[in-house]
C-alpha cells in the first residue's frame, strides 16, 4: 500500500513539474487527496505552494533563514527528498476527545547552498561573525499533509561544527492567493495576548499574533499558527499589502474579500526577539516549531481539528494517573470586585477561615479544588516574594489537611510579576513541599511587561522558562495553570501536566475594565481564534452582575454564562464567582454536573463572531453537554441532535434565556425545562441578545 502511494505521489510530482516548468518540483498530497503541497527551487531560492481541491490557496512562498554567518535560502539547490506516511490513533489522558487520529503523508526535502566564494555578510548581521562560512550549509524542510491542513518545520543539521550560532531572522512566507477577511490581535501594544479579536482585511492589519483565523472564501476557512514551540521564539505574522488591480481603490474591498481579482498577499514571519535583536540562539541540530495551516470547509471544523496536537511529540510522562481534570472555585472574583485583597490586611481573602469556608462549599457541590490567590508573603514586593512562606493569617498545612478530609485539594498560586529567576530559584523546593501537602495544581502568573526586566515572555528566553516550570512541576506531580503565558502550541500532548493557560482577555475585564468589559461578541469569537491554540482559562460562570466600575459587568445573560462553561474548553475549569453568588441558585446544578474532560466533541453549527453551538460527550458515561451562545443579536438556532445514539430515548434538561432576558436590561431571567429527545430531534433554541443555552442530555434506562 505504501509502495502504491509513493508511485502515485511520484506521478503527481512529475505532472506538476511539467505543468510549471520546474524540473525539480516534488509534491505530496493529503491522505484523501484534497490538499497538495509542491516544493521546489526557482531563481536559486527554495519555495513551496499549497492547493486545495485543485485550487491554489498558498502561492509560491519562500523558505529560509538569515543566520549570523550569512543567508541560508538565497542560493541553494535541492539535493534530495524522501517520503513517509503514518496512520495511528493515540489516547489523550484528558482533552476534547479521548482518541485522536494522526494520519498524514510526509515529504522531507533537503536543500544545500551552492558553492560560492567567501564573502562579507550583510551589515545587518551579527557582528560576532564577519564572514560567511565557506562550508556549504544544509537545510531540511519536513512537510506533513493531513486531510485538514499542513504543517512544516525546518531541521538545520549541525552548523559551524556544533558551535553556537544565531538565527537573526526566519524568512518563511505564507503567500495567500488573495486578500481575505481575518480575525486577529495585534502583536504590538497587546500585553499577555489580552486583546479583542477584530475582523478586517489582512492587507489592513499590522503585525499580528497567531492563531490567525481567515475566512478565505465561501466554504474555505484557514487558521495559521505553530506547533511544538520548545526552544525557539514565538511566531508573529506581518501582512504585506497586495497591489490592487487597475481601477480598484483600497476602499473597494468586495473583489479583494472574494479574491476573484486581487493580487497575492504575503504573510512574513516575524519572530519575537531577544533584547539584543537576536531571534534564536542555537547549538547542534536545530528544529523549528511546525508552521501550521488548518484548511477546512466550515468554521466548526477549525475547532475540531487536532492537527496542532498531532505535530507535538507523545507524552514524556509515563504514569499520568496523578493528572486529574476537574472543576474548581476560588478566592479570585471577590478580589477583582474589591471586596478582598491579595496582600494581608483587614480584607485579606486568603485567610485560613475564609479558605475553609470555600472548601466546605466545594465539598457540598462537587468541586475538586479551591484556589486562593495572595496566600504567600511578599505580594507585590519584588525580591521579597516567597513561595515557601504563607502569610501569618493563613495556615497552609491546616488548610491542605482540612481540604483532603473533605475530598478537595487546595490549589496553589505563584505570581512572579515577571521575576522568573526568583521562581526558578525556589520552584524545586516549593513544588516538592506542595506535593507533600497534597497540592496537585498550581496557578502560575507573570504580570510584568518584561521577564526579569529585560526580555519578552514570547521570546526564546521566556519559552525556556515556561518549559523549566512544566518539567520541574511534572517531577513533583504538579499540574500547571499558566497565566500570562506564551501562546499555547500543543505542548500539553508532550507534557500533559500543562493543563490550561490564559493568554486571553478573560473574565476579569468584566470586573474592572474602565471601557466597560468584554463585548458580547468576544466569547463567540474565541472558540474560532484563541481557543484553537489549546485549553483556555477564561474563568466563566459569573452569576452576579453587580458593578464596581460603572458600566462594567459581564455583557451576557445568566444562561450564556452557563453555556460558556462548555463552549470555552479547559480541563481545569473555574466557576469564577464568589460562593455567596452561587448559594441557592438553581443554575448551579448545571455546573455541578458538567465534566471537564470529554470522550468526543462536535460543533453542530456556528459562525465566527456571530454564534456557536458545541456538543461534548462525557468520558466514561453516556451524557452529552451542549453550550450555545450568541453575540449582541438575539437569534433562533436549530440544533440537530443527530449525534445521539440511534433508536435510543434521552431526556434533555435545558437551561435557557427567559422570555424577557436581555444582556443590557435584564440578564437574569432563565428557564429550566425538560423534554424527551432522540437522534431525530432538532431543538429550537431562542437566544436573547448576548444570550445562551446550556443543555444536559441524559440517556434513559430501558
Phi, psi and omega per residue, in radians:
X1 nan -0.745 3.122
X2 -1.139 -0.690 3.130
X3 -1.057 -0.752 3.122
X4 -1.069 -0.724 -3.121
X5 -1.144 -0.723 -3.136
X6 -1.128 -0.741 3.106
X7 -1.063 -0.766 3.140
X8 -1.091 -0.761 3.128
X9 -1.109 -0.676 3.128
X10 -1.107 -0.692 3.118
X11 -1.124 -0.759 3.122
X12 -1.113 -0.672 3.125
X13 -1.103 -0.702 3.128
X14 -1.115 -0.784 3.134
X15 -1.069 -0.773 -3.121
X16 -1.121 -0.696 -3.123
X17 -1.104 -0.769 3.138
X18 -1.133 -0.680 -3.095
X19 -1.142 -0.571 -3.052
X20 -1.861 -0.071 3.070
X21 1.329 0.272 3.125
X22 -1.834 1.936 -2.984
X23 -1.175 -0.372 -3.020
X24 -1.945 0.277 3.099
X25 -1.150 2.452 3.005
X26 -2.216 2.707 -2.990
X27 -2.416 2.569 3.035
X28 -2.422 2.474 -3.110
X29 -2.046 2.775 3.034
X30 -1.196 2.817 -3.123
X31 -0.943 -0.626 3.134
X32 -1.611 0.023 3.067
X33 1.407 0.035 -3.069
X34 -1.334 -0.470 -3.101
X35 -2.072 2.316 3.061
X36 -2.215 2.462 3.078
X37 -2.098 2.217 3.100
X38 -1.939 2.401 -3.111
X39 -2.268 2.422 3.138
X40 -2.890 -2.934 3.121
X41 -2.276 2.292 3.058
X42 -2.462 2.322 -3.076
X43 0.963 0.637 3.083
X44 1.223 0.181 -3.141
X45 -1.997 2.426 3.085
X46 -1.360 2.528 3.138
X47 -2.602 2.933 3.018
X48 -2.506 2.785 2.938
X49 -2.569 2.797 -3.002
X50 -2.235 2.322 3.013
X51 -2.041 2.595 3.108
X52 -2.216 2.043 -3.048
X53 0.879 0.731 3.070
X54 1.439 -0.052 -3.110
X55 -1.858 2.335 -3.113
X56 -1.222 2.127 3.012
X57 -1.736 -0.815 3.138
X58 -1.997 2.012 3.127
X59 -1.277 2.957 3.116
X60 -0.827 2.136 -3.028
X61 -2.257 2.364 -3.024
X62 -1.389 2.740 3.114
X63 -2.219 2.677 3.040
X64 2.565 -3.041 -3.067
X65 -2.484 2.751 2.863
X66 -1.952 1.879 -3.139
X67 -1.665 2.933 3.082
X68 -1.186 -0.283 3.129
X69 -1.702 -0.028 3.135
X70 2.423 -2.987 -3.126
X71 -1.494 2.481 3.035
X72 -2.211 1.793 -3.089
X73 2.222 0.141 -3.140
X74 -1.820 -0.309 -3.049
X75 -2.649 1.231 -2.994
X76 -2.182 2.918 2.964
X77 -2.319 2.682 3.076
X78 -1.445 2.213 -3.068
X79 -1.979 0.001 3.104
X80 2.974 2.816 3.040
X81 -2.732 2.744 3.140
X82 -2.577 2.775 -3.115
X83 -2.064 2.709 3.016
X84 -2.675 2.924 3.073
X85 -2.620 2.697 3.105
X86 -2.581 2.484 3.030
X87 -2.515 1.786 -3.098
X88 -2.421 2.851 3.018
X89 -2.216 2.241 -3.126
X90 -2.139 2.771 -3.034
X91 -1.866 2.305 3.060
X92 -1.552 2.407 3.034
X93 -1.154 -0.452 3.011
X94 -2.725 2.829 3.111
X95 2.674 -3.001 3.140
X96 -1.420 -0.270 2.934
X97 -2.413 2.743 3.013
X98 -1.386 -0.859 -3.074
X99 -1.834 2.384 3.116
X100 -2.178 2.181 3.076
X101 -1.514 2.302 -3.131
X102 -2.060 1.652 -3.010
X103 -2.240 2.013 -3.104
X104 -2.651 2.798 2.896
X105 -1.898 2.469 -3.008
X106 -2.149 2.462 3.034
X107 -2.263 2.174 3.034
X108 -1.923 2.173 -3.122
X109 -2.035 2.317 3.125
X110 -1.852 2.223 3.058
X111 -2.002 2.593 3.085
X112 -2.428 2.443 3.087
X113 -1.067 2.472 3.014
X114 -1.305 2.561 3.112
X115 -1.022 2.423 3.089
X116 -2.694 2.782 -3.121
X117 -1.133 2.671 3.033
X118 -1.082 2.289 -3.127
X119 -2.483 2.814 -3.121
X120 -1.245 2.472 3.136
X121 -1.290 2.900 3.095
X122 -1.027 2.583 3.141
X123 -1.101 -0.319 -3.115
X124 -1.437 -0.145 -3.076
X125 -1.402 2.946 -3.107
X126 -1.086 2.430 3.131
X127 -1.240 -0.125 -3.130
X128 -1.271 -0.237 3.124
X129 -2.461 1.932 -2.999
X130 -1.526 -0.315 -3.082
X131 -2.279 2.728 3.082
X132 -1.277 2.591 3.101
X133 -1.173 2.389 -3.139
X134 -1.363 -0.327 3.125
X135 -1.441 2.262 3.131
X136 -1.035 2.301 3.135
X137 -1.578 2.650 3.133
X138 -2.035 2.548 3.111
X139 -2.417 2.117 3.065
X140 -1.797 2.475 3.064
X141 -2.218 2.196 -3.116
X142 -1.846 2.185 3.090
X143 -1.947 2.235 2.996
X144 -2.040 2.173 -3.054
X145 -1.999 2.060 3.128
X146 -1.793 2.990 3.078
X147 -1.209 -0.297 -3.127
X148 -2.094 0.384 3.067
X149 2.665 -2.973 -3.015
X150 -2.347 2.463 2.935
X151 -2.251 2.433 3.058
X152 -2.490 2.585 -3.139
X153 -2.472 2.764 3.050
X154 -1.657 2.510 2.928
X155 -2.198 2.018 3.111
X156 -1.766 1.929 3.078
X157 -1.035 2.959 -3.077
X158 -0.890 2.141 -3.128
X159 -1.909 2.551 3.115
X160 0.970 0.680 3.072
X161 0.999 0.592 3.067
X162 1.529 -0.028 3.091
X163 -1.290 2.797 -3.124
X164 -1.168 2.462 3.045
X165 -2.424 2.989 -3.050
X166 -2.159 2.453 2.903
X167 -1.630 2.014 3.112
X168 -1.476 -0.547 3.082
X169 -2.781 2.496 2.941
X170 -1.692 2.272 -2.988
X171 -1.764 0.376 -3.133
X172 -1.101 2.374 3.053
X173 -2.109 2.568 2.941
X174 -2.202 1.747 -3.045
X175 -1.733 1.772 3.123
X176 -1.260 2.608 -3.092
X177 -1.158 -0.389 3.094
X178 -2.800 2.921 3.090
X179 -1.144 2.816 -3.114
X180 -2.856 2.837 3.073
X181 -1.296 2.372 -3.076
X182 -2.545 2.668 3.089
X183 -1.932 2.282 -3.103
X184 -2.818 3.002 2.930
X185 -2.124 2.503 -3.098
X186 -1.249 2.525 3.085
X187 -1.178 -0.783 -3.104
X188 -1.404 2.401 3.070
X189 1.182 0.399 3.002
X190 -2.164 1.822 -3.118
X191 -1.515 2.419 3.032
X192 1.085 0.339 -3.091
X193 1.106 0.386 -3.064
X194 -1.637 1.263 -3.121
X195 -2.307 2.980 3.078
X196 -1.595 2.243 3.104
X197 -1.361 1.861 -3.098
X198 -1.738 2.568 3.116
X199 -1.688 2.299 3.131
X200 -2.868 2.821 3.041
X201 -1.069 2.454 3.132
X202 -0.965 -0.685 -3.074
X203 -1.100 -0.274 -3.108
X204 -1.791 0.090 -3.106
X205 -1.677 2.652 2.977
X206 -1.472 -2.986 3.056
X207 -1.018 2.327 -3.034
X208 -2.168 2.727 2.999
X209 -1.394 2.824 2.967
X210 -1.879 2.729 0.098
X211 -1.143 2.460 3.035
X212 -1.955 2.034 -3.060
X213 -1.815 2.295 -2.973
X214 -2.240 2.203 2.945
X215 -1.561 1.569 -2.920
X216 -1.267 -0.867 3.077
X217 -2.700 3.098 3.014
X218 -1.010 2.200 3.101
X219 1.173 0.369 2.971
X220 -2.387 2.038 3.109
X221 -2.154 2.479 -3.126
X222 -2.199 2.629 2.971
X223 -2.432 2.125 -3.089
X224 -1.887 2.263 -3.121
X225 -2.729 -2.676 3.097
X226 -2.533 2.801 -3.130
X227 -2.348 2.608 3.048
X228 1.071 0.896 3.032
X229 -1.394 1.907 -3.023
X230 -2.103 -0.891 3.136
X231 -2.492 1.191 -2.972
X232 -2.780 3.132 3.098
X233 -1.688 2.595 3.096
X234 -1.174 2.603 -3.116
X235 -1.554 2.532 2.887
X236 -2.292 2.880 -3.109
X237 -2.280 2.328 3.111
X238 -1.948 1.992 3.078
X239 -1.255 2.407 3.050
X240 -1.807 2.085 -3.010
X241 -1.016 2.265 3.135
X242 -1.306 2.796 3.002
X243 -1.472 2.044 -3.124
X244 -1.266 2.613 3.126
X245 -1.071 2.751 3.100
X246 -0.997 2.411 3.116
X247 1.542 -0.063 3.119
X248 -1.915 2.445 3.068
X249 -1.819 2.883 3.123
X250 -1.112 -0.406 3.121
X251 -1.386 -0.244 3.140
X252 -1.615 1.646 -2.986
X253 -1.736 -0.084 -3.040
X254 -1.079 -0.885 -3.097
X255 -1.176 -0.568 3.119
X256 -1.172 -0.753 -3.124
X257 -1.095 -0.771 -3.117
X258 -1.381 -0.399 3.019
X259 1.466 0.166 -3.063
X260 -1.365 -0.424 -3.066
X261 -2.260 0.048 -3.019
X262 -1.491 2.794 3.070
X263 -1.477 2.851 3.076
X264 -1.047 2.676 3.103
X265 -2.210 2.212 -3.082
X266 -1.729 2.308 2.967
X267 -1.792 2.080 -3.099
X268 -1.815 2.415 3.137
X269 -1.159 2.349 3.064
X270 -2.299 1.648 -3.113
X271 -1.253 2.584 3.106
X272 -1.303 2.137 -2.985
X273 -1.547 2.837 2.822
X274 -1.259 2.957 -3.120
X275 -1.026 -0.583 -3.094
X276 -1.472 0.055 3.093
X277 1.694 -0.319 3.080
X278 -1.143 2.441 3.130
X279 -1.527 -0.858 -3.074
X280 -2.514 2.306 2.963
X281 -1.619 2.324 -3.057
X282 -2.310 2.729 3.016
X283 -2.718 2.320 -3.080
X284 1.276 -2.812 3.125
X285 -1.109 2.342 -3.079
X286 -2.106 2.272 3.061
X287 -2.025 2.225 3.057
X288 -1.366 2.863 2.905
X289 -1.083 2.832 3.033
X290 -1.317 2.368 2.964
X291 -1.585 2.173 -2.953
X292 -2.062 2.464 3.043
X293 -2.348 1.886 3.008
X294 -1.403 2.382 -3.140
X295 -2.277 2.118 -3.094
X296 -2.686 3.048 -3.032
X297 -1.633 -0.427 -3.087
X298 -2.293 2.704 3.072
X299 -1.025 -0.635 -3.126
X300 -1.085 -0.541 3.127
X301 -1.214 -0.411 2.992
X302 -1.059 -0.724 -3.079
X303 -1.192 -0.640 -3.044
X304 -1.623 0.002 3.064
X305 -1.183 2.411 3.076
X306 -2.045 0.415 -3.128
X307 -0.999 -0.809 -3.110
X308 -1.078 -0.802 3.115
X309 -1.061 -0.734 -3.105
X310 -1.124 -0.399 -3.141
X311 -1.529 -0.007 3.020
X312 -1.656 2.781 -3.119
X313 -1.310 2.671 3.086
X314 -1.033 2.889 -3.075
X315 -1.008 2.360 3.032
X316 -1.679 0.037 3.049
X317 -1.774 1.938 -3.056
X318 -1.232 -0.854 3.138
X319 -1.735 1.858 -3.123
X320 -1.801 0.266 -3.054
X321 -1.117 -0.419 -3.116
X322 -1.461 -0.144 -3.130
X323 -1.525 1.974 -2.983
X324 -2.244 1.922 3.007
X325 -1.118 2.839 3.100
X326 3.062 2.985 3.056
X327 -1.634 2.516 3.080
X328 -2.501 2.868 3.054
X329 -2.179 3.086 3.137
X330 -3.084 2.903 3.057
X331 -1.504 1.597 -2.988
X332 -2.564 -1.046 -3.120
X333 -1.098 -0.642 -3.138
X334 -1.132 -0.470 3.079
X335 -1.313 -0.782 3.120
X336 -1.114 -0.478 3.128
X337 -1.579 0.180 3.003
X338 1.248 0.235 3.076
X339 -1.415 -0.635 3.125
X340 -2.120 2.982 3.110
X341 -2.175 2.750 3.041
X342 -1.310 -0.784 -3.094
X343 -1.483 2.831 -3.054
X344 -1.221 2.457 -3.131
X345 2.987 -2.936 -3.061
X346 -1.124 -0.407 -3.128
X347 -2.003 0.418 -3.125
X348 -1.006 2.277 -3.110
X349 -1.386 -0.740 -3.019
X350 -1.528 1.108 3.009
X351 -1.700 2.786 -3.136
X352 -0.985 -0.810 -3.079
X353 -1.140 -0.781 -3.088
X354 -1.181 -0.722 3.133
X355 -1.152 -0.658 3.076
X356 -1.074 -0.644 3.112
X357 -1.083 -0.718 3.089
X358 -1.183 -0.642 3.102
X359 -1.097 -0.746 3.109
X360 -1.048 -0.752 3.122
X361 -1.111 -0.774 3.136
X362 -1.027 -0.751 -3.126
X363 -1.136 -0.657 -3.130
X364 -1.217 -0.519 -2.962
X365 -2.035 0.238 2.978
X366 1.391 0.454 3.038
X367 -1.603 2.475 -3.046
X368 -1.584 -0.268 -3.076
X369 -2.587 2.806 3.072
X370 -2.322 2.140 3.088
X371 -1.650 2.472 2.976
X372 -2.356 1.931 3.039
X373 -1.444 2.583 3.111
X374 1.424 0.520 -3.116
X375 -1.510 -0.358 -2.982
X376 -1.887 2.692 -3.054
X377 -1.219 2.732 3.069
X378 1.519 0.298 -3.094
X379 -0.987 2.067 3.109
X380 1.318 0.221 -3.064
X381 -1.935 0.494 3.017
X382 1.069 -2.135 -3.045
X383 -1.159 -0.181 -3.138
X384 -1.440 -0.086 -3.103
X385 -1.160 2.347 3.065
X386 -2.212 2.291 3.070
X387 -1.677 0.183 -3.127
X388 -2.143 0.046 -3.090
X389 -2.322 2.013 3.101
X390 -1.376 2.805 2.995
X391 -1.079 2.684 -3.111
X392 -1.019 -0.458 -3.109
X393 -1.588 0.208 3.128
X394 -2.301 1.941 3.112
X395 -1.645 1.659 -3.006
X396 -1.168 -0.607 3.135
X397 -1.178 -0.742 3.100
X398 -1.098 -0.746 -3.131
X399 -1.117 -0.794 -3.121
X400 -1.128 -0.747 3.111
X401 -1.123 -0.722 3.123
X402 -1.090 -0.748 -3.140
X403 -1.065 -0.763 -3.098
X404 -1.117 -0.595 3.105
X405 -1.183 -0.342 -3.132
X406 -1.736 0.056 -3.092
X407 1.313 0.449 -3.091
X408 -2.219 2.694 3.066
X409 -2.096 2.461 3.023
X410 -1.301 2.431 3.113
X411 -1.870 2.168 -3.103
X412 -1.400 2.981 3.139
X413 -2.566 2.269 -3.130
X414 -2.238 1.444 3.063
X415 -1.333 2.308 -3.071
X416 -1.902 -0.316 -2.976
X417 0.946 0.562 3.113
X418 1.449 0.037 3.129
X419 -1.514 1.372 -3.039
X420 -1.213 -0.564 -3.125
X421 -1.116 -0.621 3.131
X422 -1.121 -0.757 3.103
X423 -1.146 -0.730 -3.137
X424 -1.092 -0.576 3.115
X425 -1.204 -0.543 -3.020
X426 -1.841 -0.296 -2.870
X427 -1.190 -0.574 -3.137
X428 -1.111 -0.805 3.106
X429 -1.188 -0.722 -3.101
X430 -1.139 -0.816 -3.114
X431 -1.147 -0.621 3.081
X432 -1.114 -0.727 3.124
X433 -1.151 -0.799 3.119
X434 -1.006 -0.751 -3.124
X435 -1.074 -0.711 3.111
X436 -1.134 -0.526 3.132
X437 -1.384 -0.128 -3.114
X438 1.619 0.147 3.090
X439 -1.346 2.270 -3.124
X440 -2.042 -0.149 -3.125
X441 -2.417 2.459 3.127
X442 -2.338 2.305 3.033
X443 -1.648 2.107 3.118
X444 -1.758 2.643 -3.114
X445 -2.461 2.611 -3.058
X446 -2.460 0.927 3.115
X447 -1.285 1.809 -3.126
X448 3.053 2.341 -3.017
X449 -1.058 -0.696 -3.112
X450 -2.240 2.489 3.030
X451 -1.219 2.205 3.127
X452 0.923 0.542 3.051
X453 1.282 0.174 -3.040
X454 -2.520 -0.521 -2.987
X455 -2.112 2.569 3.111
X456 -1.279 2.502 -3.134
X457 -1.081 -0.521 -3.116
X458 -1.431 -0.120 -3.124
X459 -1.342 3.012 3.091
X460 -1.016 -0.574 3.095
X461 -1.019 -0.845 -3.138
X462 -1.195 -0.712 -3.131
X463 -1.056 -0.709 3.114
X464 -1.099 -0.684 3.124
X465 -1.138 -0.872 -3.132
X466 -0.961 -0.701 -3.115
X467 -1.145 -0.701 3.094
X468 -1.031 -0.734 -3.116
X469 -1.127 -0.795 -3.110
X470 -1.073 -0.813 -3.091
X471 -1.190 -0.710 3.102
X472 -1.129 -0.726 3.109
X473 -1.073 -0.735 -3.140
X474 -1.063 -0.659 3.133
X475 -1.043 -0.519 -3.102
X476 -1.869 0.276 3.130
X477 1.008 0.860 3.125
X478 -2.007 2.271 3.010
X479 -1.549 2.578 -3.066
X480 -2.046 2.330 2.931
X481 -2.003 1.809 -2.955
X482 -1.685 2.062 3.064
X483 -1.805 2.674 -2.968
X484 0.901 0.959 -3.064
X485 -1.595 3.125 2.737
X486 -1.322 2.782 -3.139
X487 -1.089 2.261 -3.115
X488 -1.051 2.613 -3.126
X489 -2.383 0.416 3.077
X490 1.581 0.175 -3.129
X491 -1.067 -0.320 -3.140
X492 -1.098 -0.342 3.035
X493 -1.159 -0.728 -3.112
X494 -1.366 -0.679 3.137
X495 -2.186 1.416 -3.043
X496 -1.210 0.008 2.983
X497 -1.402 -0.164 2.971
X498 -1.432 1.637 -2.922
X499 -1.406 -0.858 -3.024
X500 -2.722 2.825 -3.120
X501 -2.521 2.746 3.104
X502 -1.447 -1.818 -3.128
X503 1.097 0.659 -3.070
X504 -2.707 2.644 2.998
X505 -1.343 1.737 -2.927
X506 -1.660 -2.850 -3.029
X507 -1.109 -0.523 -3.044
X508 -1.047 -0.427 3.095
X509 -1.119 -0.384 3.087
X510 -1.402 0.015 3.086
X511 -1.770 -0.730 -2.954
X512 -2.353 0.034 -3.130
X513 -1.149 2.102 -3.075
X514 -1.206 -0.234 3.102
X515 -1.591 0.061 3.015
X516 1.901 -0.063 3.110
X517 1.704 -2.928 -3.090
X518 -1.368 2.423 3.117
X519 -1.246 2.800 -3.109
X520 -1.013 -0.523 -3.102
X521 -1.345 -0.174 -2.999
X522 -1.034 -0.893 -3.043
X523 -1.412 -0.138 2.974
X524 -1.637 -0.073 3.028
X525 -1.682 -0.657 -3.063
X526 -0.971 -0.712 -3.136
X527 -1.039 -0.427 -3.113
X528 -1.726 0.005 -3.070
X529 -2.285 -1.674 -3.088
X530 -0.960 -0.713 -3.060
X531 -1.180 -0.284 3.066
X532 -1.146 -0.364 3.136
X533 -1.435 -0.188 3.105
X534 2.361 -3.091 -3.102
X535 -0.876 2.439 -2.966
X536 -2.223 2.043 3.140
X537 -1.522 1.379 -3.124
X538 -1.448 -0.432 -3.101
X539 1.128 1.298 -3.109
X540 -1.474 -2.960 2.946
X541 1.263 0.847 2.958
X542 -1.481 2.251 -3.091
X543 -1.843 -0.338 -3.112
X544 -2.021 2.101 -3.020
X545 -1.774 0.450 3.113
X546 -1.141 2.764 -3.001
X547 -1.984 2.459 2.891
X548 -1.772 -0.743 3.015
X549 -1.756 2.204 -3.051
X550 -0.983 2.242 3.114
X551 1.474 -0.034 -3.091
X552 -1.900 2.022 3.104
X553 -2.911 2.962 3.082
X554 -1.043 2.130 3.140
X555 -1.531 1.215 -3.111
X556 -2.753 2.982 2.988
X557 -1.561 2.941 3.086
X558 -1.069 -0.720 -3.132
X559 -1.113 -0.606 3.099
X560 -1.168 -0.652 3.087
X561 -1.043 -0.696 3.084
X562 -1.125 -0.808 -3.083
X563 -1.095 -0.572 3.128
X564 -1.108 -0.395 3.089
X565 -1.085 -0.500 3.097
X566 -1.645 -0.734 -3.006
X567 -1.160 -0.805 -3.088
X568 -1.644 1.844 -2.949
X569 -1.386 2.334 2.969
X570 -2.685 2.248 3.136
X571 -1.245 -0.436 2.907
X572 -1.871 1.714 -3.002
X573 -1.878 2.151 -3.095
X574 -1.657 2.224 2.865
X575 -1.450 1.832 -2.732
X576 -1.477 -0.246 -3.043
X577 -1.301 2.862 3.011
X578 -1.191 2.576 -3.007
X579 -1.135 -0.436 3.101
X580 -1.032 -0.545 -3.082
X581 -1.460 -0.131 3.076
X582 -1.701 -0.419 -3.071
X583 -1.031 2.222 3.078
X584 1.258 0.211 -3.089
X585 -1.691 2.019 -3.129
X586 -1.008 -0.486 -3.129
X587 -1.088 -0.420 -3.111
X588 -1.105 -0.423 -3.105
X589 -1.077 -0.521 3.094
X590 -1.175 -0.798 -3.129
X591 -1.148 -0.668 3.127
X592 -1.019 -0.511 -3.064
X593 -1.694 -0.170 -2.939
X594 -1.504 2.122 3.090
X595 -1.252 3.047 3.083
X596 -2.240 0.167 2.975
X597 -2.439 2.607 -2.823
X598 -2.337 2.692 3.042
X599 -1.436 -0.664 -3.050
X600 -2.746 2.574 3.088
X601 -2.295 2.338 3.034
X602 -2.324 2.778 3.110
X603 -2.141 1.681 -3.095
X604 -1.055 -0.674 3.122
X605 -2.892 2.875 3.116
X606 2.848 2.689 3.038
X607 -2.329 2.379 -3.065
X608 -1.008 2.232 3.124
X609 1.245 0.013 -3.127
X610 -1.871 -1.093 3.134
X611 -2.846 2.876 3.067
X612 -2.757 2.552 3.005
X613 -2.228 2.222 -3.127
X614 -2.193 2.289 3.132
X615 -2.019 2.347 -3.117
X616 -2.335 2.373 3.097
X617 -1.722 2.338 -3.107
X618 -1.178 2.675 3.009
X619 -1.358 2.551 3.066
X620 0.986 0.642 3.100
X621 -2.929 -3.122 -3.059
X622 -2.003 0.059 -3.095
X623 -1.444 2.590 2.994
X624 -2.002 2.565 3.075
X625 -2.194 2.365 -3.082
X626 -2.218 2.385 2.976
X627 -2.121 2.259 3.090
X628 -2.246 2.219 -3.095
X629 -2.394 2.712 -3.141
X630 -2.303 2.949 3.112
X631 -1.481 -2.622 -3.064
X632 -1.260 -0.063 3.107
X633 -1.711 2.316 2.988
X634 -1.250 2.621 3.138
X635 -2.795 2.766 3.014
X636 -1.884 2.202 3.104
X637 -2.085 2.608 3.091
X638 -1.833 2.156 -3.079
X639 -1.943 1.765 3.085
X640 -1.248 2.414 -3.131
X641 -1.816 0.589 -3.113
X642 -1.228 -0.069 3.060
X643 -1.413 -0.172 3.103
X644 -1.308 2.766 3.088
X645 -1.083 2.420 -3.141
X646 -1.189 2.602 3.045
X647 0.976 0.636 -3.127
X648 -2.322 2.273 3.125
X649 -1.443 2.503 3.111
X650 -2.330 2.803 2.978
X651 -2.016 2.242 3.082
X652 -1.832 2.193 3.037
X653 -1.825 2.020 -2.960
X654 -1.972 2.102 3.034
X655 -1.784 1.968 -2.996
X656 -2.461 2.864 3.128
X657 -0.999 2.382 3.045
X658 -1.262 2.935 -3.070
X659 -0.997 -0.550 -3.078
X660 -1.823 0.199 -3.067
X661 -1.193 2.443 3.077
X662 -2.745 2.328 -3.012
X663 -1.148 -0.432 -3.123
X664 -1.596 -0.699 -2.989
X665 -1.857 -0.424 -3.025
X666 -2.794 1.306 -2.990
X667 -1.365 -0.216 -2.951
X668 -1.524 -0.520 -3.049
X669 -0.990 2.277 3.141
X670 -2.613 2.403 3.077
X671 -1.938 2.616 3.072
X672 -2.137 2.080 -3.137
X673 -2.299 2.736 3.105
X674 -2.139 2.357 3.069
X675 -2.450 2.745 3.060
X676 -1.503 2.366 -3.114
X677 -2.424 2.913 2.985
X678 -2.598 -2.995 -3.026
X679 -1.232 -0.176 3.093
X680 -1.668 -0.082 -3.108
X681 -1.332 2.487 2.937
X682 -2.127 2.032 3.138
X683 -1.397 2.396 3.031
X684 -1.787 2.039 -3.062
X685 -1.986 2.159 3.101
X686 -1.725 1.864 -3.076
X687 -1.717 2.222 3.090
X688 -1.212 3.035 3.055
X689 -1.034 2.200 -3.032
X690 0.881 0.746 -3.108
X691 -1.888 -2.968 -3.101
X692 -2.966 -3.141 3.055
X693 -2.549 2.387 3.062
X694 -2.075 2.268 -2.988
X695 -2.277 2.338 2.999
X696 -1.969 2.192 -3.091
X697 -2.051 2.068 -3.012
X698 -2.014 2.314 3.091
X699 -1.265 2.341 -3.138
X700 -1.510 2.513 3.100
X701 -1.223 2.455 3.132
X702 -1.123 nan nan
